[in-house]
Amino acid sequence: MDLESAIIFLIMLLIVAIPIAIVTSKKRKKDKQLLQALFNKAQKGHFKITEYDKWGHTAIGIDMMAHRIFFVRKGAENDVFREVDLADVSKCRFINTNRVVNSKEVTQTVIEKLELAFTSNDPKEAETILEFYNVKSDSLALRGEIQLAGKWSALANSGIAALPSKK
């Protein structure tokens, strides 16, 4: 019975482990492809990403020397790529779009979108928006997007402040 129990245990273990290994492998491959897309976009312009973050189907990076931010977001219908030259920007602000939901005993704030808005030095140009989270296309649960958007807003604004003043 011991050999039979061991064989059954190994079969059960394989039944559980193989699907987990396959899912993990696919996720790693998708993560690698997303980061590769980000790095490739930067390299096409002869830039080098020195710091980056990746979450869900989104990645952001910065070339600190060239003061450029690169952003890639894979979507169900289309992919979004943005490049922001901090020399052309006066400020970056973090936008948290939310709504309040009232129930009998509890009032909750539900986050709809998290975005970074880059205001151009040229008042005629529209803001460049980088969408970090959207309840319509992302998981219902936030997984650090608020902290990441805050981090990148601060990073962008410090990069803007470090640029020589424009006259």
C-alpha positions as CSV (number, residue, x, y, z in Angstrom):
1,M,0.0,0.0,0.0
2,D,2.8,2.4,0.7
3,L,4.1,2.3,-2.9
4,E,0.5,2.6,-4.3
5,S,-0.1,5.6,-2.0
6,A,3.1,7.3,-3.0
7,I,2.2,6.8,-6.7
8,I,-1.2,8.3,-6.2
9,F,0.3,11.2,-4.3
10,L,2.8,11.9,-7.1
11,I,0.0,11.8,-9.7
12,M,-2.1,14.2,-7.7
13,L,0.9,16.5,-7.2
14,L,1.5,16.5,-11.0
15,I,-2.2,17.2,-11.7
16,V,-1.9,20.3,-9.6
17,A,1.7,21.4,-10.4
18,I,1.6,21.2,-14.2
19,P,-1.2,23.7,-14.7
20,I,0.4,26.1,-12.2
21,A,3.7,25.8,-14.0
22,I,2.0,26.4,-17.4
23,V,0.2,29.5,-16.1
24,T,3.3,30.9,-14.5
25,S,5.3,30.3,-17.6
26,K,2.7,32.2,-19.8
27,K,2.7,35.1,-17.3
28,R,6.5,35.4,-17.4
29,K,6.5,35.3,-21.1
30,K,3.8,38.1,-21.3
31,D,5.7,40.2,-18.7
32,K,8.9,39.7,-20.7
33,Q,7.2,40.8,-24.0
34,L,5.7,43.9,-22.3
35,L,9.0,45.0,-21.0
36,Q,10.7,44.2,-24.3
37,A,8.2,46.4,-26.1
38,L,9.0,49.2,-23.6
39,F,12.8,48.9,-24.1
40,N,12.5,48.5,-27.9
41,K,10.5,51.7,-28.1
42,A,13.1,53.6,-26.2
43,Q,16.0,52.0,-28.1
44,K,14.5,53.1,-31.5
45,G,15.1,56.7,-30.4
46,H,18.5,55.8,-29.1
47,F,17.4,56.2,-25.5
48,K,18.2,53.9,-22.6
49,I,15.7,53.2,-19.8
50,T,17.4,53.5,-16.5
51,E,14.4,52.9,-14.2
52,Y,11.1,51.1,-14.9
53,D,8.0,49.5,-13.3
54,K,5.6,46.9,-14.7
55,W,2.1,46.0,-13.4
56,G,-0.7,44.1,-15.1
57,H,-0.5,44.9,-18.8
58,T,1.3,48.2,-18.3
59,A,4.9,49.3,-18.1
60,I,6.6,52.7,-17.6
61,G,10.2,53.6,-17.8
62,I,12.5,56.7,-17.8
63,D,15.8,57.7,-19.4
64,M,17.2,59.9,-16.6
65,M,19.9,61.3,-18.8
66,A,17.6,62.3,-21.7
67,H,14.7,63.2,-19.4
68,R,12.2,61.1,-21.3
69,I,9.4,58.9,-20.0
70,F,8.2,55.8,-22.0
71,F,4.8,54.2,-21.4
72,V,3.3,51.0,-22.8
73,R,-0.2,49.6,-22.1
74,K,-1.4,46.5,-23.8
75,G,-5.1,46.6,-24.4
76,A,-7.7,44.1,-25.6
77,E,-8.4,46.1,-28.7
78,N,-5.3,48.2,-29.1
79,D,-1.9,48.9,-27.5
80,V,-1.0,52.4,-26.3
81,F,2.5,53.8,-26.4
82,R,3.5,57.2,-25.2
83,E,6.7,59.1,-25.0
84,V,7.0,62.2,-22.9
85,D,9.9,64.6,-23.2
86,L,10.1,66.3,-19.8
87,A,11.8,69.3,-21.4
88,D,8.5,70.0,-23.2
89,V,6.4,69.7,-19.9
90,S,5.8,72.2,-17.2
91,K,4.3,69.8,-14.6
92,C,2.9,66.3,-14.0
93,R,-0.1,65.7,-11.9
94,F,-1.7,62.6,-10.5
95,I,-5.4,62.3,-11.3
96,N,-7.6,60.0,-9.2
97,T,-11.1,59.8,-10.7
98,N,-13.5,58.2,-8.3
99,R,-17.1,58.1,-7.2
100,V,-18.8,57.7,-3.8
101,V,-21.2,54.8,-3.4
102,N,-23.7,55.0,-0.5
103,S,-25.3,52.0,1.0
104,K,-27.5,51.7,4.1
105,E,-24.6,51.7,6.6
106,V,-21.4,52.3,4.6
107,T,-20.1,55.0,2.3
108,Q,-17.3,53.9,0.0
109,T,-15.1,55.6,-2.5
110,V,-14.7,53.6,-5.7
111,I,-11.7,54.4,-7.9
112,E,-12.6,54.6,-11.6
113,K,-9.3,55.7,-13.1
114,L,-5.8,56.6,-12.1
115,E,-3.8,58.7,-14.5
116,L,-0.8,61.0,-14.9
117,A,-1.4,64.2,-16.8
118,F,1.6,66.0,-18.3
119,T,1.0,69.7,-18.9
120,S,2.8,71.0,-22.0
121,N,4.9,74.2,-21.9
122,D,2.8,75.2,-24.9
123,P,-0.7,76.2,-23.6
124,K,-2.2,75.3,-27.0
125,E,-1.2,71.6,-26.7
126,A,-3.4,69.1,-24.9
127,E,-2.2,67.3,-21.8
128,T,-0.5,63.9,-22.4
129,I,-2.4,61.3,-20.3
130,L,-0.9,58.1,-19.1
131,E,-3.6,55.7,-17.8
132,F,-2.3,53.6,-14.8
133,Y,-5.7,52.0,-14.0
134,N,-9.1,51.9,-15.4
135,V,-11.9,49.9,-13.7
136,K,-13.4,49.1,-17.1
137,S,-10.4,47.3,-18.4
138,D,-8.3,46.3,-15.4
139,S,-8.9,44.0,-12.4
140,L,-11.5,45.3,-10.0
141,A,-8.9,45.2,-7.2
142,L,-6.0,47.7,-7.2
143,R,-2.6,46.1,-6.9
144,G,-0.3,49.0,-6.1
145,E,-1.3,51.3,-8.9
146,I,-2.0,54.3,-6.5
147,Q,1.6,54.0,-5.1
148,L,3.1,53.6,-8.6
149,A,1.2,56.6,-10.0
150,G,2.4,58.7,-7.0
151,K,6.0,57.5,-7.4
152,W,6.0,58.3,-11.2
153,S,4.4,61.7,-10.7
154,A,7.1,62.6,-8.1
155,L,9.8,61.2,-10.4
156,A,8.5,63.2,-13.4
157,N,8.2,66.4,-11.4
158,S,11.7,66.0,-9.9
159,G,13.0,65.4,-13.5
160,I,11.2,68.5,-14.7
161,A,12.7,70.6,-11.8
162,A,16.2,69.2,-12.6
163,L,16.1,70.6,-16.1
164,P,17.9,73.8,-16.8
165,S,15.4,76.7,-16.6
166,K,13.9,77.7,-19.9
167,K,14.1,81.4,-20.9
